[in-house]
């Protein structure tokens, strides 16, 4: 099954034969260590930077000297999907690969929508990761086998309902609301969230009220449970 994505210019490297420089973002040190061993074991791949959360990944990528960002989904402050959206806006030429433990159709679609060129499960990283890195840097999408079935099933379901067969599933909350939901669930105060997102505490409170209303919830505890179910934070 052949898939295509909009063409992206590759990130210029110092020499054509130089190894692909990888930024690796995952909040689990042991996972990063294992992934680094896999990538650094290849002559054409080298990990040049590691970060423990999505916000750090965005900051490090903006410093340059990175050809590929490999992002975990669930990380503190900013998830891999949130980081992918931010990187796609700020560095549209940078290829992005999502590495996750979640074999979840919704995360897969969100990764595509966020600008990722590939989605690899940690459970088969030793089999798929190297191929996926090379593919997305060549501007070729990497889709794990189970995701192909999800794509076809989603297309057929939307076709049957008479919906938009070209679009991806709708998100229940906005990107900004998702950012705030994650930070609320992590225990940050409105003032702290405002400082992190460069908005006022009053604006944070307004978004939080909108979240409660949209999701039909009453308090922070229910928002936290929702954030866990949505994969925004680890249980």
C-alpha positions as CSV (number, residue, x, y, z in Angstrom):
1,X,0.0,0.0,0.0
2,X,1.5,3.3,-1.1
3,X,1.1,6.5,0.9
4,X,2.2,10.0,0.0
5,X,2.7,13.2,2.0
6,X,3.3,16.8,1.0
7,X,6.9,17.2,-0.1
8,X,9.3,18.6,2.4
9,X,12.7,20.1,1.7
10,X,15.5,18.2,3.6
11,X,17.4,19.9,6.3
12,X,20.8,20.9,4.9
13,X,23.7,19.0,6.5
14,X,27.4,19.9,6.4
15,X,28.3,17.1,4.0
16,X,26.2,14.8,1.9
17,X,27.8,11.7,3.4
18,X,27.5,12.9,7.0
19,X,25.4,10.8,9.3
20,X,21.8,11.8,10.0
21,X,21.9,13.9,13.2
22,X,19.0,12.8,15.5
23,X,17.4,14.7,18.3
24,X,15.9,12.2,20.7
25,X,13.1,13.2,23.2
26,X,11.8,10.8,25.8
27,X,11.3,11.3,29.5
28,X,12.5,7.9,30.4
29,X,16.3,7.7,30.6
30,X,16.5,3.9,30.1
31,X,14.3,4.2,27.0
32,X,16.6,7.0,25.6
33,X,19.6,4.9,26.3
34,X,18.2,1.9,24.5
35,X,17.1,3.9,21.5
36,X,20.4,5.6,21.3
37,X,22.2,2.3,21.2
38,X,20.0,1.2,18.3
39,X,20.6,4.5,16.3
40,X,24.3,5.0,17.1
41,X,24.9,1.4,16.0
42,X,24.2,2.5,12.4
43,X,26.9,4.2,10.3
44,X,24.4,6.7,8.9
45,X,22.7,7.7,12.1
46,X,24.0,9.5,15.2
47,X,22.2,11.0,18.2
48,X,23.5,14.5,18.7
49,X,21.0,15.6,21.4
50,X,18.7,14.2,24.1
51,X,15.9,15.9,26.0
52,X,13.4,14.8,28.6
53,X,10.4,16.7,27.6
54,X,8.7,18.2,24.5
55,X,9.4,21.8,25.3
56,X,13.1,21.1,25.6
57,X,13.0,19.3,22.3
58,X,11.5,22.3,20.5
59,X,14.2,24.6,22.1
60,X,17.0,22.2,21.1
61,X,15.8,21.7,17.6
62,X,15.6,25.5,17.1
63,X,19.3,25.7,17.9
64,X,20.0,23.9,14.6
65,X,22.4,21.0,13.7
66,X,19.6,18.5,13.8
67,X,18.3,16.5,10.7
68,X,15.6,14.5,12.4
69,X,13.5,14.7,15.6
70,X,12.4,11.5,17.3
71,X,9.7,12.3,19.8
72,X,7.9,10.2,22.5
73,X,4.2,10.8,22.8
74,X,3.8,11.2,26.6
75,X,6.3,13.7,28.1
76,X,6.1,16.4,30.7
77,X,5.2,20.0,29.9
78,X,4.6,19.3,26.2
79,X,3.7,16.0,24.6
80,X,5.5,14.7,21.6
81,X,2.4,15.5,19.5
82,X,2.3,19.1,20.8
83,X,6.1,19.4,20.1
84,X,5.5,18.0,16.6
85,X,2.9,20.7,15.9
86,X,5.2,23.4,17.2
87,X,8.2,22.1,15.2
88,X,6.1,21.8,12.1
89,X,5.2,25.5,12.4
90,X,8.7,26.8,13.3
91,X,10.9,24.3,11.4
92,X,8.7,22.9,8.5
93,X,11.7,21.3,6.8
94,X,12.6,19.2,9.9
95,X,11.5,15.6,9.5
96,X,9.7,14.2,12.6
97,X,9.2,10.6,13.8
98,X,6.9,9.7,16.7
99,X,8.1,6.8,18.9
100,X,5.5,5.5,21.3
101,X,4.2,2.6,23.4
102,X,0.6,3.4,22.3
103,X,-0.7,1.3,19.5
104,X,-3.6,3.7,19.3
105,X,-5.4,4.8,16.1
106,X,-6.3,8.2,17.4
107,X,-2.6,9.0,18.3
108,X,-1.6,7.8,14.9
109,X,-3.9,10.2,13.1
110,X,-3.0,13.0,15.5
111,X,0.7,12.3,14.7
112,X,0.0,12.7,10.9
113,X,-2.0,15.8,11.5
114,X,0.8,17.3,13.7
115,X,3.3,16.9,10.8
116,X,5.1,13.7,11.7
117,X,6.3,11.6,8.8
118,X,6.3,8.3,10.7
119,X,5.0,6.5,13.8
120,X,6.9,3.6,15.4
121,X,5.9,1.4,18.3
122,X,8.5,1.0,21.1
123,X,7.7,-2.7,21.3
124,X,9.1,-3.2,17.8
125,X,11.7,-0.3,17.8
126,X,14.6,-2.8,17.3
127,X,12.9,-3.9,14.0
128,X,11.4,-0.7,12.6
129,X,13.2,2.3,14.1
130,X,16.2,2.5,11.8
131,X,14.2,2.0,8.6
132,X,11.7,4.6,9.8
133,X,14.4,7.2,10.5
134,X,15.9,6.7,7.0
135,X,12.4,6.8,5.4
136,X,11.2,10.1,6.9
137,X,14.5,11.8,6.2
138,X,14.0,10.8,2.5
139,X,10.6,12.4,2.8
140,X,8.9,9.1,2.6
141,X,6.2,8.2,5.2
142,X,6.8,5.3,7.5
143,X,3.6,3.6,8.6
144,X,3.7,0.4,10.8
145,X,1.5,-2.5,9.4
146,X,-1.3,-2.1,11.9
147,X,-1.7,1.6,11.1
148,X,-2.5,0.7,7.4
149,X,-5.5,-1.2,8.6
150,X,-6.6,1.8,10.7
151,X,-6.3,4.1,7.8
152,X,-8.4,2.0,5.5
153,X,-11.0,1.3,8.3
154,X,-11.3,5.0,9.1
155,X,-11.6,5.9,5.4
156,X,-14.4,3.4,4.9
157,X,-16.2,4.4,8.0
158,X,-16.2,8.1,6.9
159,X,-17.3,7.1,3.4
160,X,-20.2,5.1,4.8
161,X,-21.3,8.0,7.0
162,X,-21.0,10.4,4.0
163,X,-18.4,12.4,5.9
164,X,-15.2,14.1,4.7
165,X,-13.1,11.2,3.4
166,X,-10.0,13.5,3.1
167,X,-10.0,14.8,6.7
168,X,-8.7,13.3,9.9
169,X,-10.9,12.6,12.9
170,X,-12.0,15.8,14.7
171,X,-10.3,16.7,18.0
172,X,-12.6,17.3,20.9
173,X,-10.6,20.2,22.2
174,X,-8.3,22.9,20.6
175,X,-4.5,22.7,20.6
176,X,-4.3,25.5,23.2
177,X,-6.9,23.7,25.4
178,X,-4.9,20.5,25.1
179,X,-1.7,22.3,26.3
180,X,-3.5,23.8,29.3
181,X,-5.2,20.5,30.1
182,X,-1.9,18.7,30.2
183,X,-0.3,21.3,32.5
184,X,-3.4,21.4,34.8
185,X,-3.2,17.6,35.1
186,X,0.5,17.9,35.9
187,X,-0.4,20.1,38.9
188,X,0.7,23.5,37.7
189,X,-1.1,26.6,39.0
190,X,-2.8,29.0,36.6
191,X,0.1,31.5,37.2
192,X,2.7,28.8,36.4
193,X,0.8,27.8,33.2
194,X,0.5,31.4,32.2
195,X,4.3,31.9,32.5
196,X,5.0,28.7,30.6
197,X,2.6,29.6,27.7
198,X,3.2,33.4,27.8
199,X,-0.5,34.2,28.5
200,X,-2.2,35.7,31.6
201,X,-3.5,33.6,34.5
202,X,-6.9,34.9,33.7
203,X,-6.7,33.5,30.2
204,X,-5.7,30.2,31.6
205,X,-8.7,30.2,33.9
206,X,-11.0,30.9,31.0
207,X,-9.5,28.0,29.0
208,X,-9.9,25.8,32.0
209,X,-13.6,26.7,32.4
210,X,-14.1,26.0,28.7
211,X,-12.5,22.6,29.1
212,X,-14.7,21.7,32.0
213,X,-17.8,22.8,30.0
214,X,-16.8,21.0,26.8
215,X,-15.9,17.8,28.5
216,X,-18.8,17.8,30.9
217,X,-16.5,17.7,33.9
218,X,-16.5,19.4,37.3
219,X,-13.0,19.7,38.7
220,X,-9.2,19.1,38.3
221,X,-9.4,15.5,39.3
222,X,-11.8,14.7,36.4
223,X,-9.6,16.7,34.0
224,X,-6.6,14.7,35.2
225,X,-8.3,11.4,34.6
226,X,-9.2,12.5,31.1
227,X,-5.6,13.6,30.5
228,X,-4.4,10.2,31.5
229,X,-7.0,8.4,29.2
230,X,-6.0,10.8,26.4
231,X,-2.3,9.9,26.8
232,X,-1.3,13.5,27.7
233,X,0.3,12.3,31.0
234,X,1.4,9.0,32.3
235,X,-0.8,7.4,35.0
